[in-house]
Structures are given as structure tokens and as C-alpha cells.
Amino acid sequence: MTDPDETSPIEELLGGAHRNTLVERMGIEILEASAERVVATMPVEGNTQPYGLLHGGASCVLAETIGSVGSALHAGPGRIAVGIEINATHHRSATSGLVTGVATRLHGGRTVATYDIEITDEQGRRVCTSRLTCMLRDAP
């Protein structure tokens, strides 16, 4: 069991920016994070629509979260990433367990970063494919 007061290497990298946000409420856990690739999991339970299926909006939240983390890491210190476009194709439903999102950088420029995001179920089946583009700008 981990100490709740201990911070993980990922939390240190992100500076605790996810605390008290939608990311925390949805149970998203970032497992790996770099400017090139971000991996995270999210529970299906608690993120479903009335029929008991993973909500499509929840998939979009996972996709935007990990694409934004990658974009922010690409942007570097003193800069921020703001999502400007997301799309998602929902391929199959998930009703239990965890889904895993993997964001892979497609383009990393000075003002724009784009990530391809694949979300799969615990059997490795693709649940959703998404693409996120973020605008990169100086922090306020």
C-alpha cells in the first residue's frame, strides 16, 4: 500500500496540477508521461451513461487529458497547452474494468501540438480513437 502523502514520479513531473480537477474525479491515473507519449488508465465504473456503457464523453475527457499533458510537456516550462480541437470515433463499448489511453505525438511545433490517442479495454480491444490539437502559448 502506498503512503497517501507520498508523491509519485508522475505527480512530481506534473506538479500536482491534476488535484481537485475533473481528472481526479474521473479516476484517471497517469502511468507514463513524456512529450512523445502519455499513458493513463481510467475506470469504467462511475464514468458510464444510463445503459451501463462507458460514456463517450468520458473517453473524450481521457483523450484530452493525456493529449494535453503531452502537449504541455512538449511546450516546456513557462508555457501552457490549451485544447482547440478534439474528435473521437467510438468503436466498441466497455462495461467494466479499466480503459487505457495512449497518446502519441503526431506534430510538435512551437505554437501547435497534435496527438493521436488510442483507448483500449483490458482485452486490448480498441474502444475509441481520438485526435487532439492544442495551442501552445506563454503562461499568463
Secondary structure, DSSP 4 states (H G I P E B T S, - for coil): ---TTPPPHHHHHHTTTTTTSHHHHTT-EEEEE-SSEEEEEEESTTSB-TTSSBPHHHHHHHHHHHHHHHHHHHH-TTEEEEEEEEEEEE-S---SSEEEEEEEEEEE-SSEEEEEEEEE-TTS-EEEEEEEEEEEEE--
